[in-house]
């Protein structure tokens, strides 16, 4: 059960790091940014674009934030079912 919640926390952490990088205006040509971006995009599933917001930073915050919460809730439910 801890493994499942740990995986969910790790996925949410990746999304949170991506949000921080975007909000802080990180250099998109940087290797670390590209690495985090390459992981965060697939983990966000269908959430990017779910709430179309004109402000780019707010758009990332909301859509990727919802993805992070999704991973925490879903893996929490799966862990509870496994108990």
N, C-alpha and C positions, 0 to 999 in steps of 0.2 A: 504494500500500500504506500509506503514511503517513497518507493521508486517512482510510482505513478505521479504522486504529488510533486516529487522532485523534478520530474520531466516537465510537468506543467509550469512549475516555477521557473525552470530554465528557459522555456519558450517565452514566458511572459517577460523575463529579464531581457532576453534578446530584443523583444519589441520595445521595451522601455529604453534600452540603450539606443536603439535606432531613433526613437522619439527625441531623446536628449541630443543626439548628434544633429538631427535636422533642426531642432529649435535653437541650438547653439550656433548654427550656421557653419557646420564642419565642412572642410574642403572635400568635395565629392570626388576628387581625383586621388585622394589618399587611399592607400591600400587597406587600412583598418576600416575606413568608412565603406569601401566597396565590399569587404568581407562581411561586415554586419548587414549591409544592404542585401547581399546575396542570400543571407539566411533569413532575414526579416520578411522579405517579400513573399516567399512561399509559405511561411508560417502565418502570415496575415490572412491566408485563404481568400475568401470572397469579400472581406471587409473593406479594403481600399476602394473607394468610390461608392460605398454604401450610403454615406451621407455626403452629398456633394456640397462642399463649402468653398466659397470663393477664395478665402484667405488660405494660402498654401500651408502655413505652419499650423493653423487651427485644424485644417483638414487632416494633416498627419497625426496630430494629437488625438483627435476624436476617433478616426478610423483605426489607427494602430493601437490606440488605448482600448478600444472595444475588443480588438483581437487579443490583447493581453489578458483582459478580464475573461474573455471566452475560454482561453486556455486554463486559467485558474479554476473557473467554475466547472468545466467539463472534466478535467482530470480529478478535481475534488469529488465530483459525482461518481466517476469510475472507481476511485479509491474506496469510496463509501460502499459501492456495490460489491467490491471484492472482499470487504470485511465480512 
